[in-house]
Amino acid sequence: MRAALILATILDLALAVLLAMVSGLIFGGGPEGANGDPAAVALWIFGLAGCIAAPVAGFVLRARERAGWGLLAAAIPSLAGALFIGI
């Protein structure tokens, strides 16, 4: 279970890096962008925060002996990203 949680964490952090790298292309103005629609910017920030908070929640749940729920919590951003692109 620990290996799956670590893999989910790596996927979440890779997704966070991808979101940070393409933010300038999406919102304009380069890497320091966010000049787009305020709703889009808020959703992007929510997604980035979720990619960082989900693995933390997963490890906290694992420490409290709820490893299955921790894995599910850590996998949510990756699963949502896969559903978003249509896999």
A tleap script that builds the chain and sets N, CA, C and O, in Angstrom:
source leaprc.protein.ff14SB
mol = sequence {
  NMET ARG ALA ALA LEU ILE LEU ALA THR ILE
  LEU ASP LEU ALA LEU ALA VAL LEU LEU ALA
  MET VAL SER GLY LEU ILE PHE GLY GLY GLY
  PRO GLU GLY ALA ASN GLY ASP PRO ALA ALA
  VAL ALA LEU TRP ILE PHE GLY LEU ALA GLY
  CYS ILE ALA ALA PRO VAL ALA GLY PHE VAL
  LEU ARG ALA ARG GLU ARG ALA GLY TRP GLY
  LEU LEU ALA ALA ALA ILE PRO SER LEU ALA
  GLY ALA LEU PHE ILE GLY CILE
}
set mol.1.N position { 0.820 -1.190 0.000 }
set mol.1.CA position { 0.000 0.000 0.000 }
set mol.1.C position { 0.866 1.258 0.000 }
set mol.1.O position { 0.502 2.275 -0.590 }
set mol.2.N position { 2.020 1.176 0.670 }
set mol.2.CA position { 2.914 2.330 0.735 }
set mol.2.C position { 3.448 2.688 -0.659 }
set mol.2.O position { 3.561 3.865 -1.001 }
set mol.3.N position { 3.771 1.675 -1.452 }
set mol.3.CA position { 4.292 1.928 -2.796 }
set mol.3.C position { 3.239 2.607 -3.673 }
set mol.3.O position { 3.568 3.498 -4.456 }
set mol.4.N position { 1.993 2.196 -3.548 }
set mol.4.CA position { 0.926 2.818 -4.328 }
set mol.4.C position { 0.716 4.263 -3.898 }
set mol.4.O position { 0.441 5.123 -4.734 }
set mol.5.N position { 0.841 4.539 -2.608 }
set mol.5.CA position { 0.697 5.901 -2.112 }
set mol.5.C position { 1.844 6.781 -2.595 }
set mol.5.O position { 1.636 7.948 -2.927 }
set mol.6.N position { 3.033 6.236 -2.634 }
set mol.6.CA position { 4.180 6.993 -3.152 }
set mol.6.C position { 4.012 7.263 -4.641 }
set mol.6.O position { 4.311 8.362 -5.108 }
set mol.7.N position { 3.537 6.276 -5.390 }
set mol.7.CA position { 3.288 6.474 -6.820 }
set mol.7.C position { 2.224 7.542 -7.047 }
set mol.7.O position { 2.380 8.387 -7.929 }
set mol.8.N position { 1.155 7.519 -6.271 }
set mol.8.CA position { 0.112 8.540 -6.392 }
set mol.8.C position { 0.669 9.918 -6.060 }
set mol.8.O position { 0.289 10.904 -6.691 }
set mol.9.N position { 1.554 9.999 -5.091 }
set mol.9.CA position { 2.183 11.271 -4.737 }
set mol.9.C position { 3.048 11.790 -5.876 }
set mol.9.O position { 3.021 12.981 -6.186 }
set mol.10.N position { 3.809 10.908 -6.495 }
set mol.10.CA position { 4.648 11.319 -7.632 }
set mol.10.C position { 3.782 11.820 -8.779 }
set mol.10.O position { 4.103 12.832 -9.402 }
set mol.11.N position { 2.691 11.124 -9.062 }
set mol.11.CA position { 1.783 11.568 -10.128 }
set mol.11.C position { 1.157 12.918 -9.803 }
set mol.11.O position { 1.041 13.771 -10.683 }
set mol.12.N position { 0.756 13.122 -8.560 }
set mol.12.CA position { 0.157 14.395 -8.161 }
set mol.12.C position { 1.160 15.534 -8.279 }
set mol.12.O position { 0.819 16.611 -8.768 }
set mol.13.N position { 2.372 15.312 -7.842 }
set mol.13.CA position { 3.378 16.364 -7.935 }
set mol.13.C position { 3.772 16.643 -9.381 }
set mol.13.O position { 4.057 17.789 -9.728 }
set mol.14.N position { 3.793 15.623 -10.225 }
set mol.14.CA position { 4.053 15.842 -11.648 }
set mol.14.C position { 2.926 16.650 -12.276 }
set mol.14.O position { 3.175 17.516 -13.115 }
set mol.15.N position { 1.705 16.377 -11.882 }
set mol.15.CA position { 0.563 17.149 -12.374 }
set mol.15.C position { 0.640 18.595 -11.899 }
set mol.15.O position { 0.306 19.507 -12.655 }
set mol.16.N position { 1.074 18.823 -10.660 }
set mol.16.CA position { 1.237 20.178 -10.146 }
set mol.16.C position { 2.313 20.937 -10.931 }
set mol.16.O position { 2.147 22.118 -11.235 }
set mol.17.N position { 3.409 20.256 -11.255 }
set mol.17.CA position { 4.468 20.889 -12.049 }
set mol.17.C position { 3.939 21.238 -13.443 }
set mol.17.O position { 4.219 22.318 -13.964 }
set mol.18.N position { 3.184 20.336 -14.035 }
set mol.18.CA position { 2.605 20.603 -15.351 }
set mol.18.C position { 1.665 21.806 -15.299 }
set mol.18.O position { 1.705 22.665 -16.180 }
set mol.19.N position { 0.833 21.869 -14.287 }
set mol.19.CA position { -0.070 23.017 -14.141 }
set mol.19.C position { 0.712 24.315 -13.988 }
set mol.19.O position { 0.338 25.332 -14.573 }
set mol.20.N position { 1.778 24.295 -13.219 }
set mol.20.CA position { 2.591 25.497 -13.036 }
set mol.20.C position { 3.292 25.900 -14.322 }
set mol.20.O position { 3.445 27.091 -14.596 }
set mol.21.N position { 3.720 24.922 -15.115 }
set mol.21.CA position { 4.443 25.236 -16.344 }
set mol.21.C position { 3.540 25.819 -17.422 }
set mol.21.O position { 3.976 26.676 -18.190 }
set mol.22.N position { 2.311 25.378 -17.493 }
set mol.22.CA position { 1.434 25.856 -18.562 }
set mol.22.C position { 0.575 27.040 -18.146 }
set mol.22.O position { -0.229 27.519 -18.946 }
set mol.23.N position { 0.720 27.522 -16.924 }
set mol.23.CA position { -0.119 28.625 -16.472 }
set mol.23.C position { 0.095 29.876 -17.313 }
set mol.23.O position { -0.865 30.585 -17.613 }
set mol.24.N position { 1.320 30.156 -17.694 }
set mol.24.CA position { 1.595 31.332 -18.514 }
set mol.24.C position { 0.984 31.230 -19.895 }
set mol.24.O position { 0.578 32.239 -20.471 }
set mol.25.N position { 0.913 30.025 -20.431 }
set mol.25.CA position { 0.309 29.844 -21.743 }
set mol.25.C position { -1.208 29.981 -21.690 }
set mol.25.O position { -1.827 30.460 -22.640 }
set mol.26.N position { -1.799 29.561 -20.588 }
set mol.26.CA position { -3.249 29.597 -20.470 }
set mol.26.C position { -3.752 30.988 -20.129 }
set mol.26.O position { -4.725 31.452 -20.723 }
set mol.27.N position { -3.115 31.655 -19.194 }
set mol.27.CA position { -3.624 32.922 -18.706 }
set mol.27.C position { -2.928 34.133 -19.307 }
set mol.27.O position { -3.311 35.263 -19.003 }
set mol.28.N position { -1.931 33.939 -20.139 }
set mol.28.CA position { -1.260 35.038 -20.814 }
set mol.28.C position { -0.287 35.776 -19.906 }
set mol.28.O position { -0.354 35.677 -18.681 }
set mol.29.N position { 0.602 36.505 -20.524 }
set mol.29.CA position { 1.542 37.308 -19.759 }
set mol.29.C position { 2.754 36.554 -19.250 }
set mol.29.O position { 3.463 37.062 -18.381 }
set mol.30.N position { 3.013 35.380 -19.751 }
set mol.30.CA position { 4.180 34.614 -19.340 }
set mol.30.C position { 3.940 33.819 -18.071 }
set mol.30.O position { 2.798 33.666 -17.640 }
set mol.31.N position { 5.022 33.306 -17.459 }
set mol.31.CA position { 4.884 32.459 -16.279 }
set mol.31.C position { 4.207 33.162 -15.092 }
set mol.31.O position { 3.629 32.502 -14.228 }
set mol.32.N position { 4.278 34.484 -15.052 }
set mol.32.CA position { 3.635 35.195 -13.964 }
set mol.32.C position { 2.226 35.619 -14.345 }
set mol.32.O position { 1.716 36.611 -13.825 }
set mol.33.N position { 1.588 34.876 -15.251 }
set mol.33.CA position { 0.263 35.163 -15.797 }
set mol.33.C position { -0.835 35.276 -14.768 }
set mol.33.O position { -0.611 35.837 -13.696 }
set mol.34.N position { -1.981 34.778 -15.050 }
set mol.34.CA position { -3.207 34.869 -14.258 }
set mol.34.C position { -3.968 36.137 -14.602 }
set mol.34.O position { -4.632 36.720 -13.744 }
set mol.35.N position { -3.875 36.566 -15.853 }
set mol.35.CA position { -4.630 37.716 -16.314 }
set mol.35.C position { -5.911 37.286 -17.009 }
set mol.35.O position { -6.529 38.094 -17.701 }
set mol.36.N position { -6.320 36.057 -16.848 }
set mol.36.CA position { -7.501 35.526 -17.512 }
set mol.36.C position { -8.766 35.774 -16.720 }
set mol.36.O position { -8.805 36.603 -15.811 }
set mol.37.N position { -9.785 35.044 -17.083 }
set mol.37.CA position { -11.069 35.111 -16.405 }
set mol.37.C position { -10.882 34.738 -14.933 }
set mol.37.O position { -10.229 33.736 -14.640 }
set mol.38.N position { -11.434 35.510 -14.009 }
set mol.38.CA position { -11.244 35.209 -12.586 }
set mol.38.C position { -11.749 33.817 -12.179 }
set mol.38.O position { -11.161 33.186 -11.301 }
set mol.39.N position { -12.821 33.336 -12.799 }
set mol.39.CA position { -13.315 32.001 -12.469 }
set mol.39.C position { -12.315 30.938 -12.911 }
set mol.39.O position { -12.093 29.961 -12.196 }
set mol.40.N position { -11.714 31.118 -14.078 }
set mol.40.CA position { -10.720 30.161 -14.563 }
set mol.40.C position { -9.474 30.175 -13.682 }
set mol.40.O position { -8.896 29.128 -13.390 }
set mol.41.N position { -9.074 31.359 -13.266 }
set mol.41.CA position { -7.911 31.472 -12.386 }
set mol.41.C position { -8.193 30.797 -11.039 }
set mol.41.O position { -7.328 30.106 -10.499 }
set mol.42.N position { -9.393 30.994 -10.499 }
set mol.42.CA position { -9.751 30.369 -9.224 }
set mol.42.C position { -9.774 28.853 -9.344 }
set mol.42.O position { -9.298 28.159 -8.445 }
set mol.43.N position { -10.314 28.327 -10.431 }
set mol.43.CA position { -10.329 26.878 -10.627 }
set mol.43.C position { -8.918 26.327 -10.797 }
set mol.43.O position { -8.614 25.242 -10.301 }
set mol.44.N position { -8.065 27.052 -11.484 }
set mol.44.CA position { -6.690 26.604 -11.668 }
set mol.44.C position { -5.968 26.565 -10.322 }
set mol.44.O position { -5.255 25.606 -10.027 }
set mol.45.N position { -6.152 27.599 -9.512 }
set mol.45.CA position { -5.517 27.631 -8.188 }
set mol.45.C position { -6.059 26.501 -7.316 }
set mol.45.O position { -5.301 25.866 -6.582 }
set mol.46.N position { -7.366 26.247 -7.391 }
set mol.46.CA position { -7.971 25.156 -6.644 }
set mol.46.C position { -7.377 23.814 -7.074 }
set mol.46.O position { -7.103 22.960 -6.231 }
set mol.47.N position { -7.180 23.626 -8.367 }
set mol.47.CA position { -6.587 22.390 -8.872 }
set mol.47.C position { -5.146 22.218 -8.423 }
set mol.47.O position { -4.737 21.123 -8.038 }
set mol.48.N position { -4.381 23.294 -8.471 }
set mol.48.CA position { -2.983 23.231 -8.041 }
set mol.48.C position { -2.893 22.934 -6.543 }
set mol.48.O position { -2.073 22.121 -6.118 }
set mol.49.N position { -3.722 23.584 -5.758 }
set mol.49.CA position { -3.729 23.334 -4.315 }
set mol.49.C position { -4.159 21.892 -4.018 }
set mol.49.O position { -3.638 21.261 -3.099 }
set mol.50.N position { -5.097 21.387 -4.791 }
set mol.50.CA position { -5.531 20.003 -4.608 }
set mol.50.C position { -4.435 19.004 -4.917 }
set mol.50.O position { -4.314 17.976 -4.251 }
set mol.51.N position { -3.630 19.311 -5.937 }
set mol.51.CA position { -2.521 18.416 -6.295 }
set mol.51.C position { -1.468 18.363 -5.196 }
set mol.51.O position { -0.759 17.365 -5.064 }
set mol.52.N position { -1.361 19.411 -4.420 }
set mol.52.CA position { -0.382 19.438 -3.340 }
set mol.52.C position { -0.981 18.898 -2.043 }
set mol.52.O position { -0.295 18.212 -1.284 }
set mol.53.N position { -2.249 19.199 -1.784 }
set mol.53.CA position { -2.880 18.790 -0.526 }
set mol.53.C position { -3.281 17.316 -0.505 }
set mol.53.O position { -3.298 16.700 0.560 }
set mol.54.N position { -3.600 16.747 -1.658 }
set mol.54.CA position { -4.067 15.356 -1.690 }
set mol.54.C position { -3.021 14.360 -1.187 }
set mol.54.O position { -3.375 13.490 -0.390 }
set mol.55.N position { -1.749 14.436 -1.608 }
set mol.55.CA position { -0.770 13.489 -1.053 }
set mol.55.C position { -0.536 13.683 0.441 }
set mol.55.O position { -0.297 12.721 1.170 }
set mol.56.N position { -0.605 14.932 0.889 }
set mol.56.CA position { -0.443 15.188 2.318 }
set mol.56.C position { -1.574 14.503 3.090 }
set mol.56.O position { -1.342 13.850 4.107 }
set mol.57.N position { -2.791 14.664 2.591 }
set mol.57.CA position { -3.934 14.003 3.227 }
set mol.57.C position { -3.785 12.486 3.180 }
set mol.57.O position { -4.145 11.793 4.132 }
set mol.58.N position { -3.258 11.975 2.080 }
set mol.58.CA position { -3.053 10.535 1.964 }
set mol.58.C position { -2.091 9.995 3.000 }
set mol.58.O position { -2.342 8.946 3.593 }
set mol.59.N position { -0.993 10.699 3.225 }
set mol.59.CA position { -0.029 10.239 4.222 }
set mol.59.C position { -0.553 10.414 5.645 }
set mol.59.O position { -0.245 9.612 6.526 }
set mol.60.N position { -1.348 11.467 5.869 }
set mol.60.CA position { -1.946 11.647 7.193 }
set mol.60.C position { -2.921 10.509 7.480 }
set mol.60.O position { -2.921 9.950 8.577 }
set mol.61.N position { -3.749 10.166 6.497 }
set mol.61.CA position { -4.691 9.065 6.689 }
set mol.61.C position { -3.960 7.738 6.879 }
set mol.61.O position { -4.396 6.895 7.663 }
set mol.62.N position { -2.854 7.551 6.166 }
set mol.62.CA position { -2.072 6.321 6.344 }
set mol.62.C position { -1.495 6.253 7.752 }
set mol.62.O position { -1.450 5.180 8.354 }
set mol.63.N position { -1.055 7.388 8.277 }
set mol.63.CA position { -0.509 7.417 9.636 }
set mol.63.C position { -1.583 7.109 10.671 }
set mol.63.O position { -1.288 6.605 11.755 }
set mol.64.N position { -2.810 7.411 10.335 }
set mol.64.CA position { -3.929 7.122 11.251 }
set mol.64.C position { -4.565 5.767 10.961 }
set mol.64.O position { -5.701 5.505 11.355 }
set mol.65.N position { -3.828 4.921 10.275 }
set mol.65.CA position { -4.211 3.541 9.973 }
set mol.65.C position { -5.463 3.441 9.105 }
set mol.65.O position { -6.293 2.552 9.293 }
set mol.66.N position { -5.582 4.345 8.175 }
set mol.66.CA position { -6.645 4.289 7.169 }
set mol.66.C position { -5.983 4.375 5.788 }
set mol.66.O position { -6.229 5.306 5.022 }
set mol.67.N position { -5.148 3.395 5.496 }
set mol.67.CA position { -4.323 3.416 4.290 }
set mol.67.C position { -5.162 3.395 3.012 }
set mol.67.O position { -4.804 4.062 2.041 }
set mol.68.N position { -6.246 2.664 2.986 }
set mol.68.CA position { -7.097 2.607 1.799 }
set mol.68.C position { -7.694 3.961 1.471 }
set mol.68.O position { -7.695 4.385 0.315 }
set mol.69.N position { -8.201 4.636 2.487 }
set mol.69.CA position { -8.750 5.977 2.278 }
set mol.69.C position { -7.645 6.962 1.908 }
set mol.69.O position { -7.869 7.890 1.131 }
set mol.70.N position { -6.453 6.760 2.465 }
set mol.70.CA position { -5.327 7.628 2.128 }
set mol.70.C position { -4.928 7.500 0.672 }
set mol.70.O position { -4.632 8.494 0.008 }
set mol.71.N position { -4.922 6.261 0.177 }
set mol.71.CA position { -4.601 6.047 -1.229 }
set mol.71.C position { -5.664 6.684 -2.119 }
set mol.71.O position { -5.344 7.299 -3.136 }
set mol.72.N position { -6.910 6.536 -1.739 }
set mol.72.CA position { -7.991 7.153 -2.511 }
set mol.72.C position { -7.863 8.674 -2.520 }
set mol.72.O position { -8.037 9.307 -3.562 }
set mol.73.N position { -7.561 9.256 -1.373 }
set mol.73.CA position { -7.402 10.711 -1.290 }
set mol.73.C position { -6.238 11.186 -2.155 }
set mol.73.O position { -6.338 12.214 -2.825 }
set mol.74.N position { -5.138 10.442 -2.141 }
set mol.74.CA position { -3.963 10.845 -2.923 }
set mol.74.C position { -4.176 10.653 -4.419 }
set mol.74.O position { -3.549 11.342 -5.224 }
set mol.75.N position { -5.045 9.735 -4.799 }
set mol.75.CA position { -5.259 9.450 -6.222 }
set mol.75.C position { -6.310 10.341 -6.872 }
set mol.75.O position { -6.434 10.339 -8.097 }
set mol.76.N position { -7.058 11.089 -6.101 }
set mol.76.CA position { -8.153 11.896 -6.669 }
set mol.76.C position { -7.672 12.891 -7.739 }
set mol.76.O position { -8.292 12.939 -8.801 }
set mol.77.N position { -6.611 13.685 -7.532 }
set mol.77.CA position { -6.200 14.617 -8.597 }
set mol.77.C position { -5.781 13.908 -9.890 }
set mol.77.O position { -6.094 14.379 -10.984 }
set mol.78.N position { -5.084 12.792 -9.771 }
set mol.78.CA position { -4.671 12.060 -10.967 }
set mol.78.C position { -5.874 11.478 -11.699 }
set mol.78.O position { -5.938 11.516 -12.928 }
set mol.79.N position { -6.825 10.942 -10.945 }
set mol.79.CA position { -8.037 10.408 -11.566 }
set mol.79.C position { -8.867 11.510 -12.195 }
set mol.79.O position { -9.410 11.326 -13.284 }
set mol.80.N position { -8.972 12.635 -11.540 }
set mol.80.CA position { -9.725 13.762 -12.104 }
set mol.80.C position { -9.043 14.277 -13.371 }
set mol.80.O position { -9.723 14.624 -14.337 }
set mol.81.N position { -7.723 14.330 -13.382 }
set mol.81.CA position { -7.006 14.749 -14.570 }
set mol.81.C position { -7.212 13.780 -15.727 }
set mol.81.O position { -7.378 14.199 -16.872 }
set mol.82.N position { -7.202 12.497 -15.429 }
set mol.82.CA position { -7.436 11.492 -16.470 }
set mol.82.C position { -8.848 11.604 -17.028 }
set mol.82.O position { -9.046 11.486 -18.237 }
set mol.83.N position { -9.824 11.829 -16.166 }
set mol.83.CA position { -11.196 12.012 -16.627 }
set mol.83.C position { -11.346 13.301 -17.433 }
set mol.83.O position { -12.116 13.353 -18.392 }
set mol.84.N position { -10.616 14.329 -17.044 }
set mol.84.CA position { -10.695 15.618 -17.727 }
set mol.84.C position { -10.197 15.521 -19.167 }
set mol.84.O position { -10.781 16.116 -20.073 }
set mol.85.N position { -9.102 14.761 -19.376 }
set mol.85.CA position { -8.586 14.660 -20.744 }
set mol.85.C position { -9.255 13.546 -21.530 }
set mol.85.O position { -9.002 13.392 -22.725 }
set mol.86.N position { -10.100 12.776 -20.878 }
set mol.86.CA position { -10.916 11.805 -21.597 }
set mol.86.C position { -10.346 10.415 -21.706 }
set mol.86.O position { -10.689 9.679 -22.631 }
set mol.87.N position { -9.489 10.039 -20.792 }
set mol.87.CA position { -8.931 8.684 -20.830 }
set mol.87.C position { -9.943 7.720 -20.241 }
set mol.87.O position { -9.684 6.518 -20.172 }
savepdb mol mol.pdb
quit
